[in-house]
Amino acid sequence: MGRASLNERVVDSVPEKIIWVRGKNFFFTVFVFTTFLNILVQSKYLWLAEAVLVYLIIDYVTKLRTLKNVNVQVKASARVFENEDFRITFVFESPKDLCLIFSPPSILRKEDIEVTLKAGVPVEVVLTSSLGTRGSKKLGHYVLKVPLPGNIVILNRVEEIDSDIKVLPNMEEAKVALERILEALPVLKSKHKFAEDVTYIKDVREYNNEPLNRIHWKQSARYGKLMVKEFEYAGTGKIHLLVDLNLPGGIYSRQAWMYIRKKYEEDAIRATTGLIHHFTSRHEHVQLYISHAGGFERLDSKDPAIYFDYLADASGTLENARDTSELIRELIDGVQPVDTVIIISMFLSKREIAEIIRLRKACGRVVVLLMPYGYRTSGTKKFKTYYEVPPEVRELYQDAKMLRNENILVEVWLENISLNEGLLSLSET
C-alpha cells in the first residue's frame, strides 16, 4: 500500500519558557527562620544548618540559571497514519553539567526519563509512539525538572511545542479491479468505455472469443493454448468522487444515529482514501468533492497527499442545513460525457435522488455507494448482526431500485459487509 510522504522536520518551541519552583516558599521561610534564630541563640548547630541552607541557595541559583539556558530542539514527523509508529527526537544541550528529569508530552504516553547533560555535549532522547485517531494533533508541552538535594525544592521548566502532527486516515484498500466492474456494465448503461494502454501488458489470460490481435503468440506457445493480452486501463475521462459526511435530511430520530454516523464518517473516509489511492496509482485524474460540517469543498490535485491532508481533518454533522443536491447540481454543469461520478453517502434524500438521475444524463457513469452503518473493516471477521432494519434503511432499498432503473450502479452496505465484498457485488448488479 502506498504511503504519503512523511517528512521529519525540526520543531521550534515557544520562545517564552515558563519556569516555576516547587517548594521555594517553604525553603526560603526555613532560611529566614534559621537566620533569625541564629541571631537570638548562638549555636553551632544553627550555624551548620545555616551553612547548609546557604549552599542550597547557591545550588538553587546556579541550577536555575543553567536550566533556563538549556537548549532544546525537537524533531518530529510532519505526517503519520493512524496507529502508525513514529519517532520524535528531543536534543538537549546545556552550558554546564546538569542532571534533570524529562517529562515528555502527555500525548506520547511515556514515563519520565532521567537525562544527564555534560557541558556543551548534545544528548538525544528518541521516543516512539502512535496516535489512534486522525486529525491535527497538538504535541503539547514537555517539562524539565531539576530537583535539589533531598527533593525539598524542584525546579520546573515548562515549554510548549509550537507545532502539531497531522494524523492521516488509514485507507481501506480497494482490491477489486474497479475499472473491470465498470466495463462489465451493459452498453446501454454507458456508451463510453475505459481506454486501454496498449504499451503496457499487465497480464495474460486464456482466450475467450477476443479479437485475434489480442492473442499473445509467444505465451500461447509456452502454455500450449491460446492466451490473450491484458492491458492496463487508462481512463479517457475524469473521476469525480463525491463524499457526504453529514447525516442527510429525512432521518426521523437524528440523535439515535449520532454514534452510527460517526462510524460511517470514519469508514467513508477510509474508503475514500482507498479509492483515491486505487485510481491515482493507475494515473487516473480524480477530483474530490466533500460535503462536511463546514459546507462544501472541491479539491483538484495530482498529488493524493493533498486529499489525505484534507480528509484528516474533515468531519460531518448531525444538523445538516444543506443536503448534497446543491453540490450534485453544480457537478452536472462541470462533468463531461466520458466522466465517471462516484458518490459515497449514508442516505439519500428525495432531492438528491432527483439530481443524481439528472447527473446520469450528463456523464458516462454514475456509481452510488450507500453505507448507512459503515462497513466491516478488512481486518474484522464476519459477526452476527442484531440490528433491526429501521424504516429509513427500508426506504433506502426502494430508492436504490429506483436509481438502478435509471441505469445507475448502486450498492447498499450493511454493517457485516466489507468494502470489497460490496464492490464485488456491483459486478452482479
QUIRA-V82461 format. One record per residue. N is the residue number from 1. PSI is psi as a letter, one per 30 degrees, with the letter a starting at -180 (999 if undefined). OMEGA is omega in whole degrees, -180 to 180 (999 if undefined). BURIAL is 1 if it has 16 or more other ideal C-beta (glycine too) atoms within 10 Angstrom, else 0. Layout:
# QUIRA-V82461
n:N psi:PSI omega:OMEGA burial:BURIAL
n:N psi:PSI omega:OMEGA burial:BURIAL
This chain:
# QUIRA-V82461
n:1 psi:k omega:-179 burial:0
n:2 psi:k omega:179 burial:0
n:3 psi:k omega:175 burial:0
n:4 psi:l omega:180 burial:1
n:5 psi:k omega:-179 burial:0
n:6 psi:j omega:-175 burial:1
n:7 psi:k omega:174 burial:0
n:8 psi:k omega:-180 burial:0
n:9 psi:l omega:179 burial:0
n:10 psi:k omega:-179 burial:0
n:11 psi:k omega:177 burial:1
n:12 psi:k omega:175 burial:0
n:13 psi:l omega:178 burial:1
n:14 psi:k omega:-177 burial:0
n:15 psi:e omega:-179 burial:0
n:16 psi:j omega:-180 burial:0
n:17 psi:k omega:178 burial:0
n:18 psi:j omega:179 burial:0
n:19 psi:k omega:175 burial:0
n:20 psi:l omega:-172 burial:0
n:21 psi:k omega:177 burial:0
n:22 psi:k omega:179 burial:0
n:23 psi:g omega:-176 burial:0
n:24 psi:e omega:-177 burial:0
n:25 psi:e omega:178 burial:0
n:26 psi:e omega:-178 burial:0
n:27 psi:e omega:-178 burial:1
n:28 psi:f omega:175 burial:0
n:29 psi:e omega:178 burial:0
n:30 psi:e omega:-180 burial:0
n:31 psi:e omega:180 burial:1
n:32 psi:e omega:-180 burial:0
n:33 psi:e omega:180 burial:0
n:34 psi:e omega:178 burial:1
n:35 psi:e omega:179 burial:0
n:36 psi:e omega:178 burial:0
n:37 psi:e omega:-178 burial:0
n:38 psi:f omega:176 burial:0
n:39 psi:e omega:-178 burial:0
n:40 psi:e omega:-175 burial:0
n:41 psi:j omega:178 burial:0
n:42 psi:j omega:-179 burial:0
n:43 psi:k omega:-179 burial:0
n:44 psi:f omega:179 burial:0
n:45 psi:e omega:177 burial:0
n:46 psi:e omega:175 burial:1
n:47 psi:e omega:179 burial:0
n:48 psi:e omega:179 burial:0
n:49 psi:e omega:180 burial:1
n:50 psi:e omega:179 burial:0
n:51 psi:e omega:177 burial:0
n:52 psi:e omega:180 burial:0
n:53 psi:e omega:177 burial:1
n:54 psi:e omega:178 burial:0
n:55 psi:e omega:-180 burial:0
n:56 psi:e omega:178 burial:1
n:57 psi:e omega:178 burial:0
n:58 psi:e omega:178 burial:0
n:59 psi:e omega:179 burial:0
n:60 psi:e omega:-178 burial:1
n:61 psi:e omega:-179 burial:0
n:62 psi:e omega:-178 burial:0
n:63 psi:e omega:178 burial:1
n:64 psi:e omega:179 burial:1
n:65 psi:e omega:-180 burial:0
n:66 psi:e omega:-179 burial:1
n:67 psi:e omega:179 burial:1
n:68 psi:e omega:-175 burial:0
n:69 psi:g omega:175 burial:0
n:70 psi:k omega:179 burial:1
n:71 psi:k omega:-180 burial:0
n:72 psi:k omega:176 burial:1
n:73 psi:k omega:-177 burial:0
n:74 psi:k omega:176 burial:1
n:75 psi:k omega:-177 burial:0
n:76 psi:l omega:176 burial:1
n:77 psi:k omega:178 burial:1
n:78 psi:e omega:-178 burial:1
n:79 psi:k omega:173 burial:1
n:80 psi:l omega:174 burial:1
n:81 psi:l omega:179 burial:1
n:82 psi:k omega:177 burial:1
n:83 psi:g omega:176 burial:0
n:84 psi:k omega:179 burial:0
n:85 psi:k omega:175 burial:0
n:86 psi:l omega:-179 burial:1
n:87 psi:k omega:171 burial:0
n:88 psi:k omega:-173 burial:1
n:89 psi:k omega:174 burial:0
n:90 psi:k omega:179 burial:1
n:91 psi:j omega:-179 burial:0
n:92 psi:k omega:175 burial:1
n:93 psi:k omega:-175 burial:1
n:94 psi:k omega:177 burial:1
n:95 psi:f omega:178 burial:0
n:96 psi:l omega:176 burial:0
n:97 psi:k omega:-178 burial:0
n:98 psi:k omega:172 burial:1
n:99 psi:k omega:-178 burial:0
n:100 psi:l omega:175 burial:1
n:101 psi:k omega:-177 burial:0
n:102 psi:j omega:175 burial:1
n:103 psi:j omega:-178 burial:1
n:104 psi:l omega:175 burial:1
n:105 psi:k omega:-175 burial:1
n:106 psi:f omega:-179 burial:0
n:107 psi:f omega:-179 burial:1
n:108 psi:f omega:178 burial:1
n:109 psi:h omega:180 burial:0
n:110 psi:l omega:178 burial:1
n:111 psi:l omega:177 burial:0
n:112 psi:k omega:-177 burial:0
n:113 psi:k omega:175 burial:0
n:114 psi:k omega:-178 burial:0
n:115 psi:k omega:177 burial:1
n:116 psi:j omega:-177 burial:0
n:117 psi:k omega:171 burial:1
n:118 psi:k omega:-175 burial:0
n:119 psi:k omega:175 burial:0
n:120 psi:g omega:-178 burial:0
n:121 psi:j omega:180 burial:0
n:122 psi:k omega:177 burial:0
n:123 psi:k omega:180 burial:0
n:124 psi:k omega:171 burial:0
n:125 psi:j omega:-177 burial:0
n:126 psi:k omega:180 burial:0
n:127 psi:k omega:177 burial:1
n:128 psi:k omega:180 burial:0
n:129 psi:a omega:177 burial:1
n:130 psi:l omega:-180 burial:0
n:131 psi:k omega:-169 burial:1
n:132 psi:f omega:-179 burial:0
n:133 psi:k omega:-178 burial:0
n:134 psi:l omega:177 burial:1
n:135 psi:l omega:176 burial:1
n:136 psi:k omega:-175 burial:0
n:137 psi:k omega:174 burial:1
n:138 psi:k omega:178 burial:0
n:139 psi:f omega:178 burial:1
n:140 psi:a omega:-175 burial:0
n:141 psi:l omega:171 burial:1
n:142 psi:l omega:-178 burial:1
n:143 psi:k omega:171 burial:1
n:144 psi:k omega:-177 burial:1
n:145 psi:k omega:176 burial:1
n:146 psi:j omega:179 burial:1
n:147 psi:k omega:172 burial:1
n:148 psi:l omega:-179 burial:1
n:149 psi:k omega:180 burial:0
n:150 psi:f omega:-180 burial:0
n:151 psi:g omega:177 burial:0
n:152 psi:e omega:179 burial:0
n:153 psi:k omega:177 burial:1
n:154 psi:k omega:176 burial:0
n:155 psi:k omega:-178 burial:1
n:156 psi:k omega:173 burial:1
n:157 psi:j omega:-179 burial:1
n:158 psi:k omega:-177 burial:0
n:159 psi:k omega:180 burial:1
n:160 psi:k omega:176 burial:1
n:161 psi:j omega:-173 burial:1
n:162 psi:i omega:179 burial:0
n:163 psi:l omega:176 burial:0
n:164 psi:l omega:178 burial:1
n:165 psi:k omega:177 burial:1
n:166 psi:j omega:178 burial:1
n:167 psi:j omega:-177 burial:1
n:168 psi:k omega:179 burial:1
n:169 psi:k omega:172 burial:1
n:170 psi:l omega:-180 burial:1
n:171 psi:k omega:173 burial:1
n:172 psi:j omega:-173 burial:1
n:173 psi:k omega:174 burial:1
n:174 psi:j omega:-177 burial:1
n:175 psi:f omega:180 burial:0
n:176 psi:k omega:176 burial:1
n:177 psi:i omega:-174 burial:1
n:178 psi:e omega:180 burial:1
n:179 psi:e omega:180 burial:1
n:180 psi:e omega:177 burial:0
n:181 psi:e omega:180 burial:1
n:182 psi:e omega:179 burial:1
n:183 psi:f omega:-178 burial:0
n:184 psi:f omega:178 burial:0
n:185 psi:k omega:175 burial:1
n:186 psi:l omega:-178 burial:0
n:187 psi:e omega:-179 burial:0
n:188 psi:f omega:-178 burial:0
n:189 psi:f omega:178 burial:1
n:190 psi:k omega:179 burial:1
n:191 psi:f omega:-173 burial:0
n:192 psi:k omega:-178 burial:1
n:193 psi:l omega:173 burial:1
n:194 psi:k omega:177 burial:1
n:195 psi:l omega:178 burial:0
n:196 psi:k omega:178 burial:1
n:197 psi:j omega:-174 burial:0
n:198 psi:f omega:178 burial:0
n:199 psi:f omega:-178 burial:0
n:200 psi:j omega:178 burial:0
n:201 psi:j omega:-177 burial:0
n:202 psi:e omega:-175 burial:0
n:203 psi:l omega:172 burial:0
n:204 psi:l omega:177 burial:1
n:205 psi:l omega:-176 burial:0
n:206 psi:k omega:-177 burial:0
n:207 psi:k omega:179 burial:0
n:208 psi:i omega:177 burial:0
n:209 psi:g omega:176 burial:0
n:210 psi:l omega:176 burial:0
n:211 psi:k omega:-176 burial:0
n:212 psi:f omega:-178 burial:0
n:213 psi:f omega:176 burial:0
n:214 psi:f omega:-178 burial:1
n:215 psi:k omega:176 burial:0
n:216 psi:j omega:-170 burial:1
n:217 psi:e omega:-180 burial:0
n:218 psi:e omega:179 burial:0
n:219 psi:e omega:176 burial:1
n:220 psi:e omega:178 burial:1
n:221 psi:e omega:-178 burial:0
n:222 psi:e omega:-177 burial:0
n:223 psi:f omega:-180 burial:0
n:224 psi:g omega:177 burial:0
n:225 psi:l omega:-177 burial:0
n:226 psi:k omega:178 burial:1
n:227 psi:k omega:-179 burial:1
n:228 psi:l omega:-179 burial:1
n:229 psi:k omega:171 burial:1
n:230 psi:k omega:-178 burial:1
n:231 psi:l omega:173 burial:0
n:232 psi:k omega:178 burial:0
n:233 psi:k omega:174 burial:1
n:234 psi:j omega:-174 burial:1
n:235 psi:k omega:-180 burial:1
n:236 psi:f omega:-179 burial:0
n:237 psi:a omega:180 burial:1
n:238 psi:l omega:171 burial:1
n:239 psi:j omega:178 burial:1
n:240 psi:j omega:-177 burial:1
n:241 psi:j omega:-177 burial:1
n:242 psi:k omega:-178 burial:1
n:243 psi:k omega:178 burial:1
n:244 psi:j omega:-178 burial:1
n:245 psi:f omega:-177 burial:1
n:246 psi:l omega:172 burial:1
n:247 psi:j omega:-175 burial:1
n:248 psi:l omega:176 burial:1
n:249 psi:l omega:179 burial:1
n:250 psi:g omega:178 burial:0
n:251 psi:k omega:-171 burial:1
n:252 psi:e omega:-179 burial:0
n:253 psi:i omega:-172 burial:0
n:254 psi:e omega:-179 burial:0
n:255 psi:e omega:179 burial:0
n:256 psi:f omega:-179 burial:0
n:257 psi:g omega:-173 burial:1
n:258 psi:e omega:-177 burial:0
n:259 psi:e omega:177 burial:0
n:260 psi:e omega:179 burial:1
n:261 psi:e omega:179 burial:1
n:262 psi:e omega:177 burial:0
n:263 psi:e omega:177 burial:0
n:264 psi:e omega:-178 burial:1
n:265 psi:e omega:-179 burial:1
n:266 psi:e omega:179 burial:1
n:267 psi:e omega:-179 burial:1
n:268 psi:e omega:-180 burial:1
n:269 psi:e omega:177 burial:1
n:270 psi:e omega:177 burial:1
n:271 psi:e omega:-180 burial:1
n:272 psi:e omega:179 burial:1
n:273 psi:e omega:177 burial:1
n:274 psi:e omega:179 burial:1
n:275 psi:e omega:178 burial:1
n:276 psi:e omega:179 burial:1
n:277 psi:e omega:-179 burial:1
n:278 psi:e omega:-175 burial:1
n:279 psi:e omega:-178 burial:1
n:280 psi:e omega:177 burial:1
n:281 psi:f omega:175 burial:0
n:282 psi:g omega:175 burial:1
n:283 psi:g omega:174 burial:0
n:284 psi:k omega:178 burial:1
n:285 psi:j omega:-177 burial:0
n:286 psi:k omega:170 burial:1
n:287 psi:k omega:-176 burial:1
n:288 psi:k omega:177 burial:1
n:289 psi:k omega:-177 burial:1
n:290 psi:k omega:171 burial:1
n:291 psi:j omega:-175 burial:1
n:292 psi:a omega:-175 burial:1
n:293 psi:f omega:-178 burial:0
n:294 psi:f omega:-179 burial:0
n:295 psi:b omega:-178 burial:0
n:296 psi:k omega:177 burial:0
n:297 psi:k omega:177 burial:0
n:298 psi:k omega:-180 burial:0
n:299 psi:k omega:179 burial:0
n:300 psi:j omega:-178 burial:0
n:301 psi:l omega:174 burial:0
n:302 psi:f omega:180 burial:0
n:303 psi:j omega:-179 burial:0
n:304 psi:f omega:179 burial:1
n:305 psi:f omega:177 burial:1
n:306 psi:e omega:178 burial:0
n:307 psi:e omega:-179 burial:1
n:308 psi:e omega:179 burial:1
n:309 psi:e omega:-178 burial:1
n:310 psi:e omega:-179 burial:0
n:311 psi:f omega:180 burial:1
n:312 psi:e omega:-176 burial:1
n:313 psi:f omega:-176 burial:0
n:314 psi:k omega:177 burial:1
n:315 psi:k omega:-180 burial:0
n:316 psi:a omega:-178 burial:1
n:317 psi:l omega:174 burial:0
n:318 psi:e omega:-176 burial:0
n:319 psi:i omega:-177 burial:0
n:320 psi:j omega:-178 burial:1
n:321 psi:f omega:-178 burial:0
n:322 psi:k omega:173 burial:0
n:323 psi:l omega:-173 burial:1
n:324 psi:g omega:179 burial:1
n:325 psi:e omega:177 burial:1
n:326 psi:e omega:179 burial:0
n:327 psi:e omega:178 burial:1
n:328 psi:e omega:180 burial:1
n:329 psi:e omega:176 burial:0
n:330 psi:e omega:-179 burial:0
n:331 psi:e omega:-179 burial:1
n:332 psi:e omega:-178 burial:1
n:333 psi:f omega:-175 burial:0
n:334 psi:f omega:-177 burial:0
n:335 psi:l omega:177 burial:1
n:336 psi:l omega:-180 burial:0
n:337 psi:f omega:-180 burial:0
n:338 psi:f omega:-175 burial:1
n:339 psi:l omega:175 burial:1
n:340 psi:k omega:178 burial:1
n:341 psi:k omega:177 burial:1
n:342 psi:k omega:-178 burial:1
n:343 psi:k omega:175 burial:1
n:344 psi:k omega:-177 burial:1
n:345 psi:l omega:177 burial:1
n:346 psi:e omega:177 burial:1
n:347 psi:l omega:173 burial:1
n:348 psi:k omega:173 burial:1
n:349 psi:l omega:180 burial:1
n:350 psi:e omega:179 burial:0
n:351 psi:e omega:178 burial:1
n:352 psi:e omega:179 burial:1
n:353 psi:e omega:180 burial:1
n:354 psi:e omega:-180 burial:0
n:355 psi:e omega:178 burial:1
n:356 psi:e omega:178 burial:1
n:357 psi:e omega:175 burial:1
n:358 psi:e omega:-180 burial:0
n:359 psi:e omega:-178 burial:1
n:360 psi:e omega:-179 burial:1
n:361 psi:f omega:-176 burial:0
n:362 psi:f omega:-177 burial:1
n:363 psi:l omega:-175 burial:1
n:364 psi:e omega:-177 burial:1
n:365 psi:k omega:171 burial:1
n:366 psi:k omega:179 burial:1
n:367 psi:k omega:-179 burial:1
n:368 psi:k omega:180 burial:1
n:369 psi:j omega:-175 burial:1
n:370 psi:k omega:-174 burial:1
n:371 psi:i omega:-177 burial:1
n:372 psi:f omega:179 burial:1
n:373 psi:g omega:-169 burial:1
n:374 psi:b omega:178 burial:1
n:375 psi:l omega:177 burial:1
n:376 psi:k omega:-178 burial:1
n:377 psi:l omega:-174 burial:0
n:378 psi:f omega:-179 burial:0
n:379 psi:g omega:-178 burial:0
n:380 psi:k omega:179 burial:0
n:381 psi:l omega:177 burial:0
n:382 psi:k omega:-178 burial:0
n:383 psi:l omega:177 burial:0
n:384 psi:k omega:-180 burial:0
n:385 psi:k omega:-178 burial:0
n:386 psi:g omega:179 burial:0
n:387 psi:k omega:170 burial:0
n:388 psi:k omega:-175 burial:0
n:389 psi:j omega:-179 burial:0
n:390 psi:l omega:-178 burial:0
n:391 psi:e omega:180 burial:0
n:392 psi:e omega:-178 burial:1
n:393 psi:e omega:177 burial:1
n:394 psi:e omega:178 burial:0
n:395 psi:e omega:-180 burial:0
n:396 psi:e omega:178 burial:1
n:397 psi:e omega:178 burial:0
n:398 psi:e omega:178 burial:0
n:399 psi:e omega:179 burial:1
n:400 psi:e omega:178 burial:1
n:401 psi:e omega:179 burial:0
n:402 psi:e omega:-180 burial:0
n:403 psi:e omega:179 burial:1
n:404 psi:e omega:177 burial:0
n:405 psi:f omega:178 burial:0
n:406 psi:g omega:179 burial:0
n:407 psi:h omega:175 burial:1
n:408 psi:k omega:178 burial:1
n:409 psi:k omega:-178 burial:1
n:410 psi:k omega:172 burial:1
n:411 psi:k omega:178 burial:1
n:412 psi:k omega:180 burial:1
n:413 psi:k omega:165 burial:1
n:414 psi:l omega:-170 burial:1
n:415 psi:f omega:-178 burial:1
n:416 psi:g omega:180 burial:1
n:417 psi:k omega:179 burial:1
n:418 psi:l omega:-180 burial:1
n:419 psi:e omega:-177 burial:1
n:420 psi:e omega:175 burial:1
n:421 psi:e omega:178 burial:1
n:422 psi:e omega:179 burial:1
n:423 psi:e omega:178 burial:1
n:424 psi:e omega:-178 burial:0
n:425 psi:f omega:177 burial:0
n:426 psi:e omega:-179 burial:1
n:427 psi:f omega:179 burial:1
n:428 psi:f omega:-178 burial:0
n:429 psi:999 omega:999 burial:0
